[in-house]
Amino acid sequence: MKKIVQRLQEPTPKFFRKLRNIGLALTAVGGVIATAPISLPSLLVSIGGYLAVAGGIASAVSQSAIHRDD
């Protein structure tokens, strides 16, 4: 468990920082669509849910990437 925490605290490479930010944006957009206070077609609500999940996964994976000088 300690190695996971250390890995998440390491600097993230530039590409993965951009990917993490895109994932966070997808999560936000998906969350807004999925929880919209107005009635939306079910297809659009489903797409919003998928965007939220995909964005969360992309953000989590990107945050765990580290730069290695091997």
Backbone as ProteinMPNN parsed JSONL, in Angstrom:
{"seq_chain_A": "MKKIVQRLQEPTPKFFRKLRNIGLALTAVGGVIATAPISLPSLLVSIGGYLAVAGGIASAVSQSAIHRDD", "coords_chain_A": {"N_chain_A": [[0.824, -1.196, 0.0], [1.971, 1.189, 0.698], [3.701, 1.734, -1.418], [1.947, 2.415, -3.454], [0.903, 4.866, -2.582], [3.258, 6.373, -2.553], [3.852, 6.304, -5.283], [1.702, 7.753, -6.359], [2.365, 10.225, -5.425], [4.578, 10.986, -6.82], [6.124, 13.01, -9.428], [4.079, 13.766, -12.255], [4.273, 12.949, -15.695], [4.257, 15.316, -18.466], [2.483, 14.744, -20.676], [0.649, 12.979, -19.482], [-0.414, 14.606, -17.521], [-1.907, 16.371, -19.083], [-3.714, 14.531, -20.178], [-4.969, 13.692, -17.825], [-6.272, 16.056, -17.074], [-8.042, 16.355, -19.221], [-9.568, 14.08, -18.779], [-10.733, 14.786, -16.321], [-12.315, 16.908, -17.166], [-14.065, 15.555, -18.903], [-15.365, 13.974, -17.033], [-16.676, 15.926, -15.532], [-18.402, 17.091, -17.488], [-19.892, 14.828, -18.21], [-21.108, 14.278, -15.743], [-22.716, 16.559, -15.407], [-24.467, 16.276, -17.574], [-25.674, 13.814, -16.962], [-26.999, 14.383, -14.589], [-28.747, 16.426, -15.121], [-31.181, 18.963, -14.516], [-33.346, 19.105, -16.157], [-35.581, 17.356, -18.349], [-34.102, 14.946, -20.269], [-33.381, 13.047, -23.254], [-33.159, 9.468, -22.895], [-30.963, 8.255, -24.094], [-29.072, 10.311, -24.212], [-28.643, 10.768, -21.492], [-27.529, 8.315, -20.79], [-25.165, 8.421, -22.296], [-23.944, 10.536, -20.957], [-23.44, 9.316, -18.491], [-21.599, 7.349, -19.264], [-19.52, 9.007, -20.175], [-18.746, 10.187, -17.764], [-17.773, 7.972, -16.326], [-15.679, 7.081, -18.025], [-14.042, 9.362, -18.037], [-13.307, 9.487, -15.327], [-11.829, 7.115, -15.036], [-9.742, 7.584, -16.884], [-8.526, 9.785, -15.67], [-7.663, 8.685, -13.207], [-5.865, 6.66, -14.018], [-4.0, 8.211, -15.406], [-2.988, 9.805, -13.374], [-1.479, 7.988, -11.938], [0.719, 7.473, -13.484], [4.223, 7.715, -13.825], [7.361, 9.429, -14.255], [10.229, 7.834, -15.337], [13.7, 7.326, -15.099], [15.162, 5.2, -16.326]], "CA_chain_A": [[0.0, 0.0, 0.0], [2.832, 2.355, 0.793], [4.245, 2.017, -2.737], [0.916, 3.087, -4.238], [0.854, 6.247, -2.129], [4.472, 7.014, -3.042], [3.723, 6.439, -6.737], [0.769, 8.838, -6.634], [2.987, 11.489, -5.038], [5.66, 11.278, -7.761], [5.729, 13.939, -10.497], [3.385, 13.175, -13.399], [4.773, 13.482, -16.971], [3.434, 16.359, -19.077], [1.405, 14.145, -21.467], [-0.357, 12.403, -18.597], [-1.112, 15.718, -16.87], [-2.929, 16.82, -20.034], [-4.726, 13.477, -20.24], [-5.703, 13.75, -16.559], [-7.156, 17.218, -17.12], [-9.112, 16.023, -20.162], [-10.427, 13.138, -18.069], [-11.519, 15.526, -15.332], [-13.326, 17.663, -17.907], [-15.073, 14.588, -19.344], [-16.139, 13.595, -15.845], [-17.559, 17.041, -15.199], [-19.446, 17.192, -18.514], [-20.761, 13.667, -18.052], [-21.908, 14.451, -14.532], [-23.734, 17.58, -15.657], [-25.49, 15.701, -18.464], [-26.393, 12.735, -16.275], [-27.816, 14.897, -13.486], [-29.414, 17.652, -15.562], [-32.491, 19.13, -13.874], [-34.414, 19.053, -17.153], [-35.805, 16.035, -18.929], [-33.3, 14.684, -21.457], [-33.584, 11.685, -23.77], [-32.413, 8.465, -22.14], [-29.677, 8.036, -24.764], [-28.16, 11.376, -23.789], [-28.313, 10.51, -20.082], [-26.603, 7.174, -20.799], [-23.873, 8.925, -22.783], [-23.379, 11.309, -19.857], [-22.902, 8.367, -17.509], [-20.383, 6.749, -19.836], [-18.476, 10.037, -20.159], [-18.287, 10.348, -16.383], [-16.955, 6.801, -15.972], [-14.446, 7.104, -18.832], [-13.207, 10.453, -17.541], [-12.753, 9.101, -14.026], [-10.791, 6.106, -15.251], [-8.599, 8.241, -17.531], [-7.858, 10.618, -14.661], [-6.987, 7.837, -12.223], [-4.718, 6.009, -14.651], [-3.012, 9.241, -15.72], [-2.351, 10.267, -12.136], [-0.552, 6.989, -11.438], [1.882, 7.392, -14.366], [5.384, 8.453, -13.319], [8.517, 9.527, -15.139], [11.35, 7.003, -14.865], [14.97, 7.568, -15.793], [15.883, 3.918, -16.426]], "C_chain_A": [[0.862, 1.252, 0.0], [3.407, 2.718, -0.575], [3.226, 2.736, -3.617], [0.853, 4.561, -3.868], [2.087, 6.997, -2.627], [4.389, 7.26, -4.545], [2.797, 7.607, -7.088], [1.346, 10.205, -6.273], [4.15, 11.88, -5.944], [5.182, 12.285, -8.811], [5.114, 13.19, -11.682], [3.955, 13.773, -14.684], [3.75, 14.416, -17.624], [2.252, 15.778, -19.86], [0.288, 13.624, -20.57], [-1.066, 13.467, -17.771], [-2.216, 16.245, -17.774], [-4.064, 15.81, -20.112], [-5.583, 13.463, -18.977], [-6.704, 14.903, -16.575], [-8.317, 16.999, -18.091], [-10.088, 15.055, -19.502], [-11.296, 13.82, -17.029], [-12.626, 16.331, -16.009], [-14.438, 16.738, -18.398], [-15.968, 14.162, -18.184], [-17.134, 14.685, -15.482], [-18.713, 17.16, -16.197], [-20.429, 16.028, -18.388], [-21.659, 13.779, -16.836], [-23.015, 15.472, -14.707], [-24.852, 17.024, -16.529], [-26.327, 14.664, -17.719], [-27.328, 13.25, -15.186], [-28.536, 16.193, -13.846], [-30.813, 17.753, -14.946], [-33.656, 19.115, -14.872], [-34.508, 17.648, -17.73], [-35.015, 15.897, -20.233], [-33.604, 13.282, -21.969], [-32.677, 10.687, -23.045], [-31.055, 8.166, -22.775], [-28.648, 9.067, -24.311], [-27.728, 11.191, -22.331], [-27.332, 9.342, -19.978], [-25.22, 7.601, -21.259], [-23.186, 9.735, -21.694], [-22.767, 10.413, -18.789], [-21.621, 7.727, -17.997], [-19.225, 7.752, -19.856], [-17.887, 10.197, -18.757], [-17.381, 9.189, -15.978], [-15.627, 6.819, -16.728], [-13.5, 8.201, -18.36], [-12.561, 10.131, -16.203], [-11.642, 8.08, -14.153], [-9.549, 6.735, -15.87], [-7.824, 9.086, -16.532], [-7.07, 9.777, -13.667], [-5.749, 7.173, -12.81], [-3.623, 7.028, -14.937], [-2.282, 9.721, -14.473], [-1.319, 9.266, -11.642], [0.669, 6.81, -12.334], [3.016, 8.238, -13.791], [6.487, 8.46, -14.356], [9.663, 8.731, -14.534], [12.567, 7.273, -15.718], [15.779, 6.294, -15.882], [16.657, 3.826, -17.711]], "O_chain_A": [[0.518, 2.254, -0.627], [3.583, 3.901, -0.865], [3.599, 3.575, -4.437], [0.759, 5.416, -4.748], [1.974, 8.138, -3.077], [4.811, 8.312, -5.026], [3.082, 8.365, -8.015], [0.868, 11.229, -6.762], [4.658, 12.997, -5.843], [3.982, 12.405, -9.058], [5.579, 12.113, -12.058], [4.11, 14.991, -14.766], [2.548, 14.323, -17.372], [1.13, 16.268, -19.724], [-0.891, 13.811, -20.871], [-2.206, 13.26, -17.356], [-3.321, 16.533, -17.314], [-5.237, 16.184, -20.113], [-6.792, 13.244, -19.051], [-7.845, 14.747, -16.142], [-9.444, 17.409, -17.816], [-11.302, 15.198, -19.652], [-12.466, 13.473, -16.87], [-13.739, 16.427, -15.491], [-15.616, 17.087, -18.323], [-17.18, 14.012, -18.343], [-18.289, 14.405, -15.163], [-19.867, 17.312, -15.798], [-21.644, 16.219, -18.451], [-22.835, 13.418, -16.888], [-24.126, 15.28, -14.214], [-26.031, 17.261, -16.269], [-27.552, 14.648, -17.839], [-28.342, 12.618, -14.893], [-28.893, 16.971, -12.961], [-31.537, 16.761, -14.863], [-34.819, 19.112, -14.469], [-33.579, 16.852, -17.591], [-35.239, 16.648, -21.183], [-34.037, 12.422, -21.203], [-31.568, 11.027, -22.635], [-30.098, 7.856, -22.066], [-27.492, 8.73, -24.057], [-26.571, 11.435, -21.989], [-26.408, 9.379, -19.166], [-24.215, 7.191, -20.678], [-21.971, 9.634, -21.523], [-21.704, 10.716, -18.248], [-20.665, 7.578, -17.236], [-18.081, 7.387, -19.585], [-16.673, 10.326, -18.595], [-16.338, 9.4, -15.358], [-14.571, 6.597, -16.135], [-12.29, 7.99, -18.292], [-11.399, 10.466, -15.974], [-10.628, 8.167, -13.46], [-8.43, 6.457, -15.438], [-6.593, 9.098, -16.551], [-5.938, 10.116, -13.322], [-4.701, 7.13, -12.166], [-2.444, 6.741, -14.734], [-1.086, 10.01, -14.522], [-0.361, 9.663, -10.978], [1.577, 6.06, -11.976], [2.787, 9.353, -13.323], [6.537, 7.595, -15.231], [10.025, 8.923, -13.373], [12.459, 7.429, -16.934], [16.965, 6.294, -15.55], [17.32, 2.819, -17.961]]}, "name": "protein", "num_of_chains": 1, "seq": "MKKIVQRLQEPTPKFFRKLRNIGLALTAVGGVIATAPISLPSLLVSIGGYLAVAGGIASAVSQSAIHRDD"}
